[in-house]
Amino acid sequence: MSRAVARSETPTRVLVALGGIPIALGAGYLGGWALGALLALVAVLAALEFYRMAREKGALPIAPLGAAAAALWVVLAARAPEAGPDSAAYPLLLTVLVLAALAAAIWLRGVEGEPLRSVSTTVFGSVYTGGLLGYALFLRHLPGSEGAWHGTALLFAPVLLTWASDTFAYFVGRAFGRRKLIPRVSPGKTVEGSLGALVGTVLVALGYSLVLAGFPTYRVGLGAAALFGVLISVAAQVGDLAESLLKRDAGVKDSGTLLPGHGGALDRFDSLFFTLPLAYLFFRYLVGV
């Protein structure tokens, strides 16, 4: 994308973001089924985009089954979010999904429909979208969090830091970017932008630690906050590159056209697929301990 095109899309991107922020904040604050409903919708849209990209490569995923499973991952998380993934019946859903995909492939795909690729993309697409988005609910309802504001602050820690990482990468890359990071995967990303994202995210994480300090549990010191910033920035960049890899393999520019100026649901949430589970593990098993 040229810089002129990028500049022309900036107002649209900002307007769409401003419209989505209140919805995200409201659902995050309410948590539970309200957050689950929003995430389930995103999971279905993202899964359908993934399956469209898979079809560009000649695969024939069983999209209705995979999209339904993507929503079910989130529904299971919303059913008992305080229990975390260990008690969310995730192993049961994965087992049923694999069996259902294999059974469906017998009649719907046959040998000619490349059932190996069909079943693999069906299962992976649902886990990649709904399975990973479900961690937002586990994070929002972490055991020991005190009330809605505390849970919201924990949920938006990786969201804010992911946004910070993307923002710093974009502006530092535009201003100082010279060396390409991984041009075969994402030609626009630079080493300078990546380092700027890392430093900027750490600074934001240090500032956000002051917000978390106002709550009785899951508070982080400066060292832990800096570590959290590094982890989130790295995960956000890997998540972005992972989706770029899939799009480049499929030969598409964007995963969809759902959000003007932002692309599809996969384009908008690609980094969060990585940062939400990582943030849950960080707070649950490092800070929580």
N, C-alpha and C positions, 0 to 999 in steps of 0.2 A: 504494500500500500504506500502510495506517495505521501509526502508530508502535506501537500495541498489537500488531498482527499481526507487525510486524518484530521486536519484542522476543520474541514467542512462538516465532519461528522461529530465534532466535539459538542456543539450545542444540543444536538439530538441525544447524544449519550448522557449529557448532564440532565436533560429534562426527564428522560426515562428513569434515570437513577433517582431523581427527586421524587418521582411518582412511586417508585418501588420501596423507598426507605420507610415511609410510614407504615406500609403494609407489613414489611419485615419486622419492624420494631413492635408493632401491635401483636403480631402472631408470636414473636419471641417472648413478649411479656406475658401473654396469656398461657403460653406453653401447652402441654397436653394435646388434646384433640384439635385445637385451633391451629397450633403449629404443625401437628401431624397432617392435617388436611392440606395445608399449603405445601408442605414438603412432598406429600404423595402426588399432588398435581405436578410439581416440578419433576419428580422422579419419572412419572409417566411420559411427560413431554421429552425429557432428556433421553429416556430409553428408546422412544420412537425415533428420535434423531439419530441415535447410535445405530439402530437397525436400518435406517435409510442409508447411512454411510456404509454399513456392511453390504447392503445390496449393490452399492456402486462397485464393490470388489467382487461381485458375483456370488456372494453368500446368500442363502435364503433362510434367514432367521424366522422363527415362529413368533412374529411380533406381538400378536394379541396376548399370547401366553407370557412372553417376557415382560411386556408392559404391565400386565396384571400382577406379576410377581414383584416388579419394581415398586408398585404401590403397596403390596403386602409387606415388604420389608419395613416400610415406614409405619404401616398400621400395627405391626407387631411391636415396634419400638414405642409407639404411642400408647399401647395397651398397658405397659408397666415400665415406664421410662426410668424410674428410680432403680430398678433391678439391673439395668445395664444389659449389654449384649449376651452375657452368660445365661440370662433367664428369659430372653426374648423369643425363644423357640426358633432361633435362626437355623440351627442344625436341622430341625424338622422341615422348615421351609425349603432349605437347600436340597434335602433328600427328595422331597416331593417334586420340586422343580426339575431336578435331573431326571427322575422317573417319568414325569409328565412329558418333558421335552423329547425323551427317547421314544416314548410310546406314540406321541403325535408325529414324530418324524417317520415312523413306519408307514402310516397311511397318507400323510400330507407331503412327504418328500421322496421317500423311496431311495433306492441306490442312485438314481439319476439326479436327485436333488442334493447331492453331496451332504448326507446326513451328519457327517462328522463336523463339518463347518457350521451347519445349520444349528445343531444342538449346542456347540461350543459358543457361538455368538449369542444365542438366546440366553444361555445361563450367565455368561460373562456380562452382557449388557444390563441385565437386571441387577446383578450384584454391584457393578460399577456405579450405577445410578442410585437406585433405592437403598441398596445395602449400605452404602457409604453415607448417604444423606441421613439415614436413621440415627447416626451418631450425634446429630444436632439435638435430638430429643434426650439422648443419654447425658449430654453435656448440660442442657438446660435444667435437667432434674437430677443433678449429681447428689448422691447421698451426703447430707451434712450441709447443703446449701440452705441459706436462711431466707426464705421468702422469694417472691416473684422478681424483685429487683436484683437480688443476688444471682439467681439463676440466669436472668437476662444478661447481667454483666459477664458471667462466665461464658454464655453462649456467644456473645458478641466480641469476646477477646480474639478468637481466631478470625472472625469475620472482619473486624477492624484491621487486624494485622495483615490479613490477606489483601485487603484493599490497599493498605499502605505499601505493601511490597510491590503490587502491580503499579501503583502510582509513582513510586520512586524509580522503579525500573524504566517506566515510560519517559519521565522527564529527564532523569540523569542520562539515559540512553540517547535521547534526542540532543541533549546539550553536549555530551562528552563522548558518546559512543563512537569508537573507531574499529575495535576488533570484534569480529563476529563470534558469538558464543557457540552455537551449533547451527551453522547455515543450512545444512541439509535438512534439518527439522524445522527451524524457524528462522528465516533469513533476517528478520528485523531485530532480533535480540542480540545484544552486545555484552561483552565481558564487563564493560564499565557500567552498563545498566544493571547487570546482575549484582555487582558489588554495591552499587548505590542502593539497590533494593534491600540488600542484606543489612547495610549500615542504618538505613532509614527505618527499617522494621524494628531493629534493636532499640533505636531511640523511642519509637512509639511504644514499644513494649515496656520500656522503663517508665514512661509517663503513665501507661495504663496500670502499672503496678500500684500507683497511688490511688486509683479507683478501687482496686481490689482490697487495698489496705483498709478501706472503710467497712469491710465485712468481717465477721468473726472467724470464718474458715476460708480455706483455699487462698490465703494471702501469699504473696511471693516476695522474696527479697530481691535486691538488685541483681545479684548473680543469677538467680533462677529466672528473673525476668529477661535478662540478656540471653540466656540459653533458650528460653521460649521464643524470643524474637528470631534467633538464628534458625531454630527448628521450623518455625512457621514459614519464614521466608524461603528456605530451601524447599520445603514441601510444596509451597505455593508455586514456585518456579518449576518444580518437577511436574506438578499437576498440569500446569499450563503447557509445558513441553510435551507431556504425554498425549494431551488432546490434539496438539499440533501434529504430532506424529501420526495419530489416527486419521486426521483430516488429510494430511499430505498423502498417506497411503491410499485413501479413498479418492483423492483428486478433487477435493472440494475446498472452497475458501472458508466458508462458515458451516457450522453444523445445521443451521436453520435460519429462519428469518423472524423468529418470534418477537425479539426485542429490537426495535429500530436503533441502529448504531452500535448494537451489542452482539448481534447475531442470534444464535439459538440458545436454548437452555444449557446445553453442554458448554457452549462458549462462555456463558456467564458464570457457571458453577464449577468449571473444570478444576480450579485450584481448591475450592472448598471440599471437593471429593477427597482430597488428600489432607487438608488442614483440619477438618472437623474431627476425624478419627484420631489424628495425632494430638490435638488439643485435649480430647477426652482422656487419652492414655496419660498425657502429661499431668493433668489435674487429678485424675483418679489414682494413679499409681506412683507418681513422684511427689507432687505437692500434698496429696491426700495422706500419704504415709507419713 
